[in-house]
Amino acid sequence: MLMNYIMGKISKGVECSLDSCSNSAIRSISSKNVDSNEFSISSDSNKVYFCNEHYKSWKKSTKELRKSERARY
Ligand SMILES: [Zn+2]
């Protein structure tokens, strides 16, 4: 899949990096792929951890950005 190279599975017990969220994270994403205007991240590291809920909304926002790219196919 196209997105696999920027995402990795993470170990259990890691919390979502969003300020307002303390759910268990299911995915780690390179922070350069996360729009900090849209997601308030509490982590300073170059990895961002998302719970299921916020991973979905991140994926949605990424899809919006990629619409123009996709139109070529
Ligand atoms: Zn979350």
N, CA, C, O and the ligand as a Tripos MOL2 file, in Angstrom:
@<TRIPOS>MOLECULE
protein
  293   291    74     0     0
PROTEIN
NO_CHARGES

@<TRIPOS>ATOM
      1 N           0.8350   -1.2130    0.0000 N.3       1 MET1
      2 CA          0.0000    0.0000    0.0000 C.3       1 MET1
      3 C           0.8660    1.2580    0.0000 C.2       1 MET1
      4 O           1.9940    1.2640    0.4920 O.2       1 MET1
      5 N           0.3160    2.2880   -0.5510 N.am      2 LEU2
      6 CA          1.0310    3.5510   -0.7230 C.3       2 LEU2
      7 C           1.4960    4.1470    0.6050 C.2       2 LEU2
      8 O           2.5910    4.7050    0.6760 O.2       2 LEU2
      9 N           0.6870    4.0380    1.6520 N.am      3 MET3
     10 CA          0.9590    4.7520    2.8920 C.3       3 MET3
     11 C           1.8760    3.9790    3.8400 C.2       3 MET3
     12 O           2.3600    4.5490    4.8180 O.2       3 MET3
     13 N           2.1170    2.7410    3.5830 N.am      4 ASN4
     14 CA          2.7900    1.8920    4.5660 C.3       4 ASN4
     15 C           4.1570    2.3980    4.9930 C.2       4 ASN4
     16 O           4.5530    2.2030    6.1420 O.2       4 ASN4
     17 N           4.8670    3.0290    4.1120 N.am      5 TYR5
     18 CA          6.2310    3.4200    4.4390 C.3       5 TYR5
     19 C           6.3100    4.5460    5.4700 C.2       5 TYR5
     20 O           7.3710    4.7400    6.0620 O.2       5 TYR5
     21 N           5.2470    5.2830    5.7030 N.am      6 ILE6
     22 CA          5.3000    6.3490    6.7080 C.3       6 ILE6
     23 C           4.6360    5.9380    8.0120 C.2       6 ILE6
     24 O           4.5920    6.7250    8.9580 O.2       6 ILE6
     25 N           4.1200    4.7150    8.0760 N.am      7 MET7
     26 CA          3.4440    4.2930    9.2840 C.3       7 MET7
     27 C           4.0740    3.0070    9.8000 C.2       7 MET7
     28 O           4.5950    2.2020    9.0280 O.2       7 MET7
     29 N           4.0190    2.8290   11.0950 N.am      8 GLY8
     30 CA          4.5130    1.5890   11.6600 C.3       8 GLY8
     31 C           3.6190    1.1210   12.7720 C.2       8 GLY8
     32 O           2.9220    1.9180   13.4010 O.2       8 GLY8
     33 N           3.6370   -0.1610   13.0160 N.am      9 LYS9
     34 CA          2.9210   -0.6770   14.1760 C.3       9 LYS9
     35 C           3.6810   -0.2870   15.4250 C.2       9 LYS9
     36 O           4.9070   -0.1760   15.3990 O.2       9 LYS9
     37 N           2.9830   -0.0830   16.4920 N.am     10 ILE10
     38 CA          3.6270    0.3470   17.7290 C.3      10 ILE10
     39 C           3.2760   -0.5950   18.8610 C.2      10 ILE10
     40 O           2.3220   -1.3680   18.7850 O.2      10 ILE10
     41 N           4.0710   -0.5090   19.9060 N.am     11 SER11
     42 CA          3.8390   -1.3870   21.0470 C.3      11 SER11
     43 C           2.6410   -0.9190   21.8590 C.2      11 SER11
     44 O           2.2580    0.2500   21.8020 O.2      11 SER11
     45 N           2.0620   -1.8260   22.6050 N.am     12 LYS12
     46 CA          0.8940   -1.4880   23.4130 C.3      12 LYS12
     47 C           1.2850   -0.6060   24.5930 C.2      12 LYS12
     48 O           2.4220   -0.6460   25.0640 O.2      12 LYS12
     49 N           0.3210    0.1990   25.0690 N.am     13 GLY13
     50 CA          0.5730    1.0310   26.2300 C.3      13 GLY13
     51 C           0.9950    2.4430   25.8870 C.2      13 GLY13
     52 O           1.1720    3.2690   26.7820 O.2      13 GLY13
     53 N           1.1590    2.7350   24.6110 N.am     14 VAL14
     54 CA          1.4950    4.0900   24.1980 C.3      14 VAL14
     55 C           0.2060    4.8850   24.0350 C.2      14 VAL14
     56 O          -0.7730    4.3970   23.4710 O.2      14 VAL14
     57 N           0.2220    6.1160   24.5370 N.am     15 GLU15
     58 CA         -0.9820    6.9350   24.4420 C.3      15 GLU15
     59 C          -0.9520    7.8280   23.2170 C.2      15 GLU15
     60 O           0.1070    8.1730   22.6930 O.2      15 GLU15
     61 N          -2.1380    8.1900   22.7800 N.am     16 CYS16
     62 CA         -2.3190    9.1180   21.6760 C.3      16 CYS16
     63 C          -1.5800   10.4320   21.9700 C.2      16 CYS16
     64 O          -1.6120   10.9320   23.0940 O.2      16 CYS16
     65 N          -0.9220   10.9760   20.9550 N.am     17 SER17
     66 CA         -0.0940   12.1790   21.1620 C.3      17 SER17
     67 C          -0.9090   13.4700   21.2170 C.2      17 SER17
     68 O          -0.3620   14.5320   21.5130 O.2      17 SER17
     69 N          -2.1830   13.3910   20.9430 N.am     18 LEU18
     70 CA         -2.9780   14.6060   20.9570 C.3      18 LEU18
     71 C          -3.2100   15.1050   22.3840 C.2      18 LEU18
     72 O          -3.4660   14.3230   23.3000 O.2      18 LEU18
     73 N          -3.1160   16.4090   22.5460 N.am     19 ASP19
     74 CA         -3.2340   17.0330   23.8620 C.3      19 ASP19
     75 C          -4.4860   16.6040   24.6140 C.2      19 ASP19
     76 O          -4.4440   16.3340   25.8140 O.2      19 ASP19
     77 N          -5.5980   16.5470   23.8930 N.am     20 SER20
     78 CA         -6.8860   16.3530   24.5420 C.3      20 SER20
     79 C          -7.2770   14.8900   24.6260 C.2      20 SER20
     80 O          -8.4160   14.5790   24.9760 O.2      20 SER20
     81 N          -6.3700   13.9940   24.3180 N.am     21 CYS21
     82 CA         -6.7380   12.5890   24.1780 C.3      21 CYS21
     83 C          -5.7820   11.6860   24.9460 C.2      21 CYS21
     84 O          -4.5680   11.8850   24.8930 O.2      21 CYS21
     85 N          -6.3080   10.7080   25.6500 N.am     22 SER22
     86 CA         -5.4470    9.7640   26.3710 C.3      22 SER22
     87 C          -5.7820    8.3250   26.0120 C.2      22 SER22
     88 O          -5.5050    7.4040   26.7810 O.2      22 SER22
     89 N          -6.3750    8.1380   24.8530 N.am     23 ASN23
     90 CA         -6.6480    6.7810   24.3780 C.3      23 ASN23
     91 C          -5.3550    6.0610   24.0140 C.2      23 ASN23
     92 O          -4.3230    6.6940   23.7920 O.2      23 ASN23
     93 N          -5.4190    4.7520   23.9570 N.am     24 SER24
     94 CA         -4.2610    3.9790   23.5230 C.3      24 SER24
     95 C          -3.9890    4.2320   22.0480 C.2      24 SER24
     96 O          -4.9010    4.2160   21.2210 O.2      24 SER24
     97 N          -2.7300    4.4650   21.7360 N.am     25 ALA25
     98 CA         -2.3650    4.7020   20.3430 C.3      25 ALA25
     99 C          -2.2930    3.3880   19.5900 C.2      25 ALA25
    100 O          -1.9000    2.3630   20.1480 O.2      25 ALA25
    101 N          -2.6670    3.4200   18.3380 N.am     26 ILE26
    102 CA         -2.5700    2.2190   17.5030 C.3      26 ILE26
    103 C          -1.5560    2.3880   16.3940 C.2      26 ILE26
    104 O          -1.1180    1.4070   15.7920 O.2      26 ILE26
    105 N          -1.1790    3.6330   16.1180 N.am     27 ARG27
    106 CA         -0.2620    3.8730   15.0010 C.3      27 ARG27
    107 C           0.7230    4.9840   15.3360 C.2      27 ARG27
    108 O           0.3850    5.9340   16.0430 O.2      27 ARG27
    109 N           1.9220    4.8610   14.8320 N.am     28 SER28
    110 CA          2.8720    5.9630   14.8950 C.3      28 SER28
    111 C           3.0720    6.5090   13.4940 C.2      28 SER28
    112 O           3.1470    5.7580   12.5210 O.2      28 SER28
    113 N           3.1550    7.8160   13.4070 N.am     29 ILE29
    114 CA          3.2660    8.4880   12.1230 C.3      29 ILE29
    115 C           4.3770    9.5220   12.2250 C.2      29 ILE29
    116 O           4.5130   10.1880   13.2520 O.2      29 ILE29
    117 N           5.1510    9.6590   11.1950 N.am     30 SER30
    118 CA          6.1850   10.6860   11.1880 C.3      30 SER30
    119 C           5.5380   12.0610   11.3090 C.2      30 SER30
    120 O           4.5920   12.3670   10.5830 O.2      30 SER30
    121 N           6.0450   12.9000   12.2290 N.am     31 SER31
    122 CA          5.3670   14.1590   12.5330 C.3      31 SER31
    123 C           5.3130   15.0990   11.3390 C.2      31 SER31
    124 O           4.4550   15.9810   11.2900 O.2      31 SER31
    125 N           6.2040   14.9300   10.3850 N.am     32 LYS32
    126 CA          6.1710   15.8020    9.2150 C.3      32 LYS32
    127 C           4.9580   15.5290    8.3370 C.2      32 LYS32
    128 O           4.6140   16.3300    7.4670 O.2      32 LYS32
    129 N           4.3150   14.3930    8.5730 N.am     33 ASN33
    130 CA          3.1010   14.0690    7.8280 C.3      33 ASN33
    131 C           1.8340   14.5140    8.5390 C.2      33 ASN33
    132 O           0.7250   14.2760    8.0600 O.2      33 ASN33
    133 N           2.0060   15.1590    9.6800 N.am     34 VAL34
    134 CA          0.8460   15.5960   10.4610 C.3      34 VAL34
    135 C           0.7830   17.1190   10.4560 C.2      34 VAL34
    136 O           1.7540   17.7950   10.7970 O.2      34 VAL34
    137 N          -0.3570   17.6390   10.0700 N.am     35 ASP35
    138 CA         -0.5590   19.0830   10.0570 C.3      35 ASP35
    139 C          -0.7970   19.5820   11.4790 C.2      35 ASP35
    140 O          -1.8280   19.2840   12.0820 O.2      35 ASP35
    141 N           0.1550   20.3390   12.0100 N.am     36 SER36
    142 CA          0.0500   20.7800   13.4050 C.3      36 SER36
    143 C          -1.0290   21.8320   13.5870 C.2      36 SER36
    144 O          -1.4360   22.1090   14.7150 O.2      36 SER36
    145 N          -1.4960   22.4190   12.5030 N.am     37 ASN37
    146 CA         -2.6160   23.3520   12.6090 C.3      37 ASN37
    147 C          -3.9200   22.6020   12.8870 C.2      37 ASN37
    148 O          -4.8450   23.1240   13.5090 O.2      37 ASN37
    149 N          -3.9570   21.3780   12.4090 N.am     38 GLU38
    150 CA         -5.1770   20.6080   12.5330 C.3      38 GLU38
    151 C          -5.1570   19.7180   13.7710 C.2      38 GLU38
    152 O          -6.1960   19.4700   14.3850 O.2      38 GLU38
    153 N          -3.9560   19.2350   14.1370 N.am     39 PHE39
    154 CA         -3.8280   18.3450   15.2840 C.3      39 PHE39
    155 C          -2.9000   18.9720   16.3140 C.2      39 PHE39
    156 O          -1.7570   19.3140   16.0090 O.2      39 PHE39
    157 N          -3.3960   19.1160   17.5230 N.am     40 SER40
    158 CA         -2.5920   19.6850   18.5980 C.3      40 SER40
    159 C          -1.7760   18.5790   19.2620 C.2      40 SER40
    160 O          -2.2990   17.7980   20.0570 O.2      40 SER40
    161 N          -0.5090   18.5230   18.9300 N.am     41 ILE41
    162 CA          0.3450   17.4270   19.3610 C.3      41 ILE41
    163 C           1.1630   17.8370   20.5780 C.2      41 ILE41
    164 O           1.7510   18.9180   20.6000 O.2      41 ILE41
    165 N           1.1990   16.9860   21.5780 N.am     42 SER42
    166 CA          1.9430   17.2990   22.7940 C.3      42 SER42
    167 C           3.3740   16.7710   22.7430 C.2      42 SER42
    168 O           4.1850   17.0810   23.6160 O.2      42 SER42
    169 N           3.6800   15.9850   21.7350 N.am     43 SER43
    170 CA          5.0040   15.3610   21.6520 C.3      43 SER43
    171 C           5.9800   16.2090   20.8370 C.2      43 SER43
    172 O           5.6200   16.7940   19.8150 O.2      43 SER43
    173 N           7.2180   16.2600   21.3140 N.am     44 ASP44
    174 CA          8.2590   16.9830   20.5850 C.3      44 ASP44
    175 C           9.0610   16.0730   19.6620 C.2      44 ASP44
    176 O           9.8670   16.5410   18.8580 O.2      44 ASP44
    177 N           8.8340   14.7970   19.7840 N.am     45 SER45
    178 CA          9.6050   13.8500   18.9780 C.3      45 SER45
    179 C           9.1660   13.9000   17.5190 C.2      45 SER45
    180 O           8.1680   14.5380   17.1870 O.2      45 SER45
    181 N           9.9000   13.2390   16.6690 N.am     46 ASN46
    182 CA          9.5280   13.2380   15.2570 C.3      46 ASN46
    183 C           8.5260   12.1360   14.9230 C.2      46 ASN46
    184 O           8.2020   11.9000   13.7590 O.2      46 ASN46
    185 N           8.0430   11.4660   15.9760 N.am     47 LYS47
    186 CA          6.9840   10.4830   15.7870 C.3      47 LYS47
    187 C           5.7320   10.9640   16.4970 C.2      47 LYS47
    188 O           5.7920   11.4830   17.6110 O.2      47 LYS47
    189 N           4.6070   10.7850   15.8430 N.am     48 VAL48
    190 CA          3.3250   11.1260   16.4440 C.3      48 VAL48
    191 C           2.5250    9.8510   16.6160 C.2      48 VAL48
    192 O           2.4850    9.0120   15.7170 O.2      48 VAL48
    193 N           1.8880    9.7030   17.7660 N.am     49 TYR49
    194 CA          1.0990    8.5060   18.0210 C.3      49 TYR49
    195 C          -0.3780    8.8470   18.0090 C.2      49 TYR49
    196 O          -0.8220    9.8030   18.6440 O.2      49 TYR49
    197 N          -1.1310    8.0370   17.2670 N.am     50 PHE50
    198 CA         -2.5640    8.2810   17.1490 C.3      50 PHE50
    199 C          -3.3650    7.0950   17.6590 C.2      50 PHE50
    200 O          -3.0020    5.9420   17.4270 O.2      50 PHE50
    201 N          -4.4570    7.3870   18.3550 N.am     51 CYS51
    202 CA         -5.4240    6.3500   18.6900 C.3      51 CYS51
    203 C          -6.2710    6.0640   17.4520 C.2      51 CYS51
    204 O          -6.1580    6.7420   16.4320 O.2      51 CYS51
    205 N          -7.1090    5.0590   17.5650 N.am     52 ASN52
    206 CA         -7.9310    4.6540   16.4280 C.3      52 ASN52
    207 C          -8.7410    5.8200   15.8770 C.2      52 ASN52
    208 O          -8.8000    6.0380   14.6670 O.2      52 ASN52
    209 N          -9.3580    6.5580   16.7780 N.am     53 GLU53
    210 CA        -10.2310    7.6720   16.4040 C.3      53 GLU53
    211 C          -9.4630    8.7600   15.6490 C.2      53 GLU53
    212 O          -9.8950    9.2180   14.5910 O.2      53 GLU53
    213 N          -8.3320    9.1620   16.2030 N.am     54 HIS54
    214 CA         -7.5970   10.2610   15.5910 C.3      54 HIS54
    215 C          -6.7880    9.8050   14.3820 C.2      54 HIS54
    216 O          -6.4830   10.5980   13.4910 O.2      54 HIS54
    217 N          -6.4510    8.5360   14.3610 N.am     55 TYR55
    218 CA         -5.8120    7.9890   13.1720 C.3      55 TYR55
    219 C          -6.7550    8.0840   11.9870 C.2      55 TYR55
    220 O          -6.3480    8.4050   10.8700 O.2      55 TYR55
    221 N          -8.0280    7.7970   12.2530 N.am     56 LYS56
    222 CA         -9.0450    7.8930   11.2000 C.3      56 LYS56
    223 C          -9.1850    9.3250   10.6860 C.2      56 LYS56
    224 O          -9.2250    9.5570    9.4780 O.2      56 LYS56
    225 N          -9.2570   10.2780   11.6080 N.am     57 SER57
    226 CA         -9.4340   11.6700   11.1720 C.3      57 SER57
    227 C          -8.1730   12.1950   10.4850 C.2      57 SER57
    228 O          -8.2510   13.0380    9.5910 O.2      57 SER57
    229 N          -6.9940   11.6850   10.9150 N.am     58 TRP58
    230 CA         -5.7640   12.0600   10.2250 C.3      58 TRP58
    231 C          -5.7710   11.5210    8.7990 C.2      58 TRP58
    232 O          -5.3970   12.2130    7.8520 O.2      58 TRP58
    233 N          -6.2050   10.2730    8.6690 N.am     59 LYS59
    234 CA         -6.2490    9.6340    7.3610 C.3      59 LYS59
    235 C          -7.1860   10.3990    6.4330 C.2      59 LYS59
    236 O          -6.9030   10.5790    5.2490 O.2      59 LYS59
    237 N          -8.3040   10.8430    6.9970 N.am     60 LYS60
    238 CA         -9.2680   11.6210    6.2350 C.3      60 LYS60
    239 C          -8.6380   12.9090    5.7060 C.2      60 LYS60
    240 O          -8.7760   13.2410    4.5280 O.2      60 LYS60
    241 N          -7.9480   13.6280    6.5870 N.am     61 SER61
    242 CA         -7.3450   14.8980    6.1860 C.3      61 SER61
    243 C          -6.2430   14.6660    5.1610 C.2      61 SER61
    244 O          -6.0130   15.5030    4.2880 O.2      61 SER61
    245 N          -5.5630   13.5250    5.2700 N.am     62 THR62
    246 CA         -4.5160   13.2100    4.3010 C.3      62 THR62
    247 C          -5.1130   12.9080    2.9400 C.2      62 THR62
    248 O          -4.5600   13.2680    1.9010 O.2      62 THR62
    249 N          -6.2560   12.2400    2.9720 N.am     63 LYS63
    250 CA         -6.9440   11.9420    1.7150 C.3      63 LYS63
    251 C          -7.3120   13.2120    0.9760 C.2      63 LYS63
    252 O          -7.1680   13.3000   -0.2430 O.2      63 LYS63
    253 N          -7.7920   14.1990    1.7290 N.am     64 GLU64
    254 CA         -8.1510   15.4800    1.1180 C.3      64 GLU64
    255 C          -6.9460   16.0720    0.3880 C.2      64 GLU64
    256 O          -7.0640   16.5620   -0.7350 O.2      64 GLU64
    257 N          -5.7940   16.0170    1.0430 N.am     65 LEU65
    258 CA         -4.5860   16.5780    0.4550 C.3      65 LEU65
    259 C          -4.1640   15.8150   -0.7990 C.2      65 LEU65
    260 O          -3.5680   16.3790   -1.7170 O.2      65 LEU65
    261 N          -4.4800   14.5500   -0.8170 N.am     66 ARG66
    262 CA         -4.0010   13.7100   -1.9020 C.3      66 ARG66
    263 C          -4.9750   13.6170   -3.0710 C.2      66 ARG66
    264 O          -4.6850   12.9450   -4.0610 O.2      66 ARG66
    265 N          -6.1010   14.2670   -2.9740 N.am     67 LYS67
    266 CA         -7.1000   14.1930   -4.0300 C.3      67 LYS67
    267 C          -6.5210   14.5680   -5.3950 C.2      67 LYS67
    268 O          -6.7570   13.8790   -6.3870 O.2      67 LYS67
    269 N          -5.7690   15.6550   -5.4390 N.am     68 SER68
    270 CA         -5.2340   16.1110   -6.7110 C.3      68 SER68
    271 C          -4.2430   15.1010   -7.2720 C.2      68 SER68
    272 O          -4.1850   14.8870   -8.4820 O.2      68 SER68
    273 N          -3.4660   14.4810   -6.3910 N.am     69 GLU69
    274 CA         -2.5290   13.4620   -6.8290 C.3      69 GLU69
    275 C          -3.2640   12.2760   -7.4390 C.2      69 GLU69
    276 O          -2.8930   11.7590   -8.4930 O.2      69 GLU69
    277 N          -4.3030   11.8700   -6.7510 N.am     70 ARG70
    278 CA         -5.0520   10.6950   -7.1540 C.3      70 ARG70
    279 C          -5.7460   10.8790   -8.5040 C.2      70 ARG70
    280 O          -5.9320    9.9170   -9.2490 O.2      70 ARG70
    281 N          -6.1220   12.1030   -8.8090 N.am     71 ALA71
    282 CA         -6.8980   12.3700  -10.0040 C.3      71 ALA71
    283 C          -6.1660   11.9500  -11.2730 C.2      71 ALA71
    284 O          -6.7800   11.7390  -12.3190 O.2      71 ALA71
    285 N          -4.8630   11.8340  -11.1650 N.am     72 ARG72
    286 CA         -4.0840   11.4400  -12.3350 C.3      72 ARG72
    287 C          -4.3140   10.0000  -12.7460 C.2      72 ARG72
    288 O          -4.1230    9.6490  -13.9100 O.2      72 ARG72
    289 N          -4.7220    9.1590  -11.8030 N.am     73 TYR73
    290 CA         -4.8310    7.7400  -12.1190 C.3      73 TYR73
    291 C          -6.1690    7.3760  -12.7540 C.2      73 TYR73
    292 O          -6.4030    6.2110  -13.0750 O.2      73 TYR73
    293 ZN         -6.5600   10.2530   20.1500 Zn       74 ZN74
@<TRIPOS>BOND
     1     1     2 1
     2     2     3 1
     3     3     4 2
     4     3     5 am
     5     5     6 1
     6     6     7 1
     7     7     8 2
     8     7     9 am
     9     9    10 1
    10    10    11 1
    11    11    12 2
    12    11    13 am
    13    13    14 1
    14    14    15 1
    15    15    16 2
    16    15    17 am
    17    17    18 1
    18    18    19 1
    19    19    20 2
    20    19    21 am
    21    21    22 1
    22    22    23 1
    23    23    24 2
    24    23    25 am
    25    25    26 1
    26    26    27 1
    27    27    28 2
    28    27    29 am
    29    29    30 1
    30    30    31 1
    31    31    32 2
    32    31    33 am
    33    33    34 1
    34    34    35 1
    35    35    36 2
    36    35    37 am
    37    37    38 1
    38    38    39 1
    39    39    40 2
    40    39    41 am
    41    41    42 1
    42    42    43 1
    43    43    44 2
    44    43    45 am
    45    45    46 1
    46    46    47 1
    47    47    48 2
    48    47    49 am
    49    49    50 1
    50    50    51 1
    51    51    52 2
    52    51    53 am
    53    53    54 1
    54    54    55 1
    55    55    56 2
    56    55    57 am
    57    57    58 1
    58    58    59 1
    59    59    60 2
    60    59    61 am
    61    61    62 1
    62    62    63 1
    63    63    64 2
    64    63    65 am
    65    65    66 1
    66    66    67 1
    67    67    68 2
    68    67    69 am
    69    69    70 1
    70    70    71 1
    71    71    72 2
    72    71    73 am
    73    73    74 1
    74    74    75 1
    75    75    76 2
    76    75    77 am
    77    77    78 1
    78    78    79 1
    79    79    80 2
    80    79    81 am
    81    81    82 1
    82    82    83 1
    83    83    84 2
    84    83    85 am
    85    85    86 1
    86    86    87 1
    87    87    88 2
    88    87    89 am
    89    89    90 1
    90    90    91 1
    91    91    92 2
    92    91    93 am
    93    93    94 1
    94    94    95 1
    95    95    96 2
    96    95    97 am
    97    97    98 1
    98    98    99 1
    99    99   100 2
   100    99   101 am
   101   101   102 1
   102   102   103 1
   103   103   104 2
   104   103   105 am
   105   105   106 1
   106   106   107 1
   107   107   108 2
   108   107   109 am
   109   109   110 1
   110   110   111 1
   111   111   112 2
   112   111   113 am
   113   113   114 1
   114   114   115 1
   115   115   116 2
   116   115   117 am
   117   117   118 1
   118   118   119 1
   119   119   120 2
   120   119   121 am
   121   121   122 1
   122   122   123 1
   123   123   124 2
   124   123   125 am
   125   125   126 1
   126   126   127 1
   127   127   128 2
   128   127   129 am
   129   129   130 1
   130   130   131 1
   131   131   132 2
   132   131   133 am
   133   133   134 1
   134   134   135 1
   135   135   136 2
   136   135   137 am
   137   137   138 1
   138   138   139 1
   139   139   140 2
   140   139   141 am
   141   141   142 1
   142   142   143 1
   143   143   144 2
   144   143   145 am
   145   145   146 1
   146   146   147 1
   147   147   148 2
   148   147   149 am
   149   149   150 1
   150   150   151 1
   151   151   152 2
   152   151   153 am
   153   153   154 1
   154   154   155 1
   155   155   156 2
   156   155   157 am
   157   157   158 1
   158   158   159 1
   159   159   160 2
   160   159   161 am
   161   161   162 1
   162   162   163 1
   163   163   164 2
   164   163   165 am
   165   165   166 1
   166   166   167 1
   167   167   168 2
   168   167   169 am
   169   169   170 1
   170   170   171 1
   171   171   172 2
   172   171   173 am
   173   173   174 1
   174   174   175 1
   175   175   176 2
   176   175   177 am
   177   177   178 1
   178   178   179 1
   179   179   180 2
   180   179   181 am
   181   181   182 1
   182   182   183 1
   183   183   184 2
   184   183   185 am
   185   185   186 1
   186   186   187 1
   187   187   188 2
   188   187   189 am
   189   189   190 1
   190   190   191 1
   191   191   192 2
   192   191   193 am
   193   193   194 1
   194   194   195 1
   195   195   196 2
   196   195   197 am
   197   197   198 1
   198   198   199 1
   199   199   200 2
   200   199   201 am
   201   201   202 1
   202   202   203 1
   203   203   204 2
   204   203   205 am
   205   205   206 1
   206   206   207 1
   207   207   208 2
   208   207   209 am
   209   209   210 1
   210   210   211 1
   211   211   212 2
   212   211   213 am
   213   213   214 1
   214   214   215 1
   215   215   216 2
   216   215   217 am
   217   217   218 1
   218   218   219 1
   219   219   220 2
   220   219   221 am
   221   221   222 1
   222   222   223 1
   223   223   224 2
   224   223   225 am
   225   225   226 1
   226   226   227 1
   227   227   228 2
   228   227   229 am
   229   229   230 1
   230   230   231 1
   231   231   232 2
   232   231   233 am
   233   233   234 1
   234   234   235 1
   235   235   236 2
   236   235   237 am
   237   237   238 1
   238   238   239 1
   239   239   240 2
   240   239   241 am
   241   241   242 1
   242   242   243 1
   243   243   244 2
   244   243   245 am
   245   245   246 1
   246   246   247 1
   247   247   248 2
   248   247   249 am
   249   249   250 1
   250   250   251 1
   251   251   252 2
   252   251   253 am
   253   253   254 1
   254   254   255 1
   255   255   256 2
   256   255   257 am
   257   257   258 1
   258   258   259 1
   259   259   260 2
   260   259   261 am
   261   261   262 1
   262   262   263 1
   263   263   264 2
   264   263   265 am
   265   265   266 1
   266   266   267 1
   267   267   268 2
   268   267   269 am
   269   269   270 1
   270   270   271 1
   271   271   272 2
   272   271   273 am
   273   273   274 1
   274   274   275 1
   275   275   276 2
   276   275   277 am
   277   277   278 1
   278   278   279 1
   279   279   280 2
   280   279   281 am
   281   281   282 1
   282   282   283 1
   283   283   284 2
   284   283   285 am
   285   285   286 1
   286   286   287 1
   287   287   288 2
   288   287   289 am
   289   289   290 1
   290   290   291 1
   291   291   292 2
@<TRIPOS>SUBSTRUCTURE
     1 MET1         2 RESIDUE 1 A MET
     2 LEU2         6 RESIDUE 1 A LEU
     3 MET3        10 RESIDUE 1 A MET
     4 ASN4        14 RESIDUE 1 A ASN
     5 TYR5        18 RESIDUE 1 A TYR
     6 ILE6        22 RESIDUE 1 A ILE
     7 MET7        26 RESIDUE 1 A MET
     8 GLY8        30 RESIDUE 1 A GLY
     9 LYS9        34 RESIDUE 1 A LYS
    10 ILE10       38 RESIDUE 1 A ILE
    11 SER11       42 RESIDUE 1 A SER
    12 LYS12       46 RESIDUE 1 A LYS
    13 GLY13       50 RESIDUE 1 A GLY
    14 VAL14       54 RESIDUE 1 A VAL
    15 GLU15       58 RESIDUE 1 A GLU
    16 CYS16       62 RESIDUE 1 A CYS
    17 SER17       66 RESIDUE 1 A SER
    18 LEU18       70 RESIDUE 1 A LEU
    19 ASP19       74 RESIDUE 1 A ASP
    20 SER20       78 RESIDUE 1 A SER
    21 CYS21       82 RESIDUE 1 A CYS
    22 SER22       86 RESIDUE 1 A SER
    23 ASN23       90 RESIDUE 1 A ASN
    24 SER24       94 RESIDUE 1 A SER
    25 ALA25       98 RESIDUE 1 A ALA
    26 ILE26      102 RESIDUE 1 A ILE
    27 ARG27      106 RESIDUE 1 A ARG
    28 SER28      110 RESIDUE 1 A SER
    29 ILE29      114 RESIDUE 1 A ILE
    30 SER30      118 RESIDUE 1 A SER
    31 SER31      122 RESIDUE 1 A SER
    32 LYS32      126 RESIDUE 1 A LYS
    33 ASN33      130 RESIDUE 1 A ASN
    34 VAL34      134 RESIDUE 1 A VAL
    35 ASP35      138 RESIDUE 1 A ASP
    36 SER36      142 RESIDUE 1 A SER
    37 ASN37      146 RESIDUE 1 A ASN
    38 GLU38      150 RESIDUE 1 A GLU
    39 PHE39      154 RESIDUE 1 A PHE
    40 SER40      158 RESIDUE 1 A SER
    41 ILE41      162 RESIDUE 1 A ILE
    42 SER42      166 RESIDUE 1 A SER
    43 SER43      170 RESIDUE 1 A SER
    44 ASP44      174 RESIDUE 1 A ASP
    45 SER45      178 RESIDUE 1 A SER
    46 ASN46      182 RESIDUE 1 A ASN
    47 LYS47      186 RESIDUE 1 A LYS
    48 VAL48      190 RESIDUE 1 A VAL
    49 TYR49      194 RESIDUE 1 A TYR
    50 PHE50      198 RESIDUE 1 A PHE
    51 CYS51      202 RESIDUE 1 A CYS
    52 ASN52      206 RESIDUE 1 A ASN
    53 GLU53      210 RESIDUE 1 A GLU
    54 HIS54      214 RESIDUE 1 A HIS
    55 TYR55      218 RESIDUE 1 A TYR
    56 LYS56      222 RESIDUE 1 A LYS
    57 SER57      226 RESIDUE 1 A SER
    58 TRP58      230 RESIDUE 1 A TRP
    59 LYS59      234 RESIDUE 1 A LYS
    60 LYS60      238 RESIDUE 1 A LYS
    61 SER61      242 RESIDUE 1 A SER
    62 THR62      246 RESIDUE 1 A THR
    63 LYS63      250 RESIDUE 1 A LYS
    64 GLU64      254 RESIDUE 1 A GLU
    65 LEU65      258 RESIDUE 1 A LEU
    66 ARG66      262 RESIDUE 1 A ARG
    67 LYS67      266 RESIDUE 1 A LYS
    68 SER68      270 RESIDUE 1 A SER
    69 GLU69      274 RESIDUE 1 A GLU
    70 ARG70      278 RESIDUE 1 A ARG
    71 ALA71      282 RESIDUE 1 A ALA
    72 ARG72      286 RESIDUE 1 A ARG
    73 TYR73      290 RESIDUE 1 A TYR
    74 ZN74       293 GROUP 0 **** ****
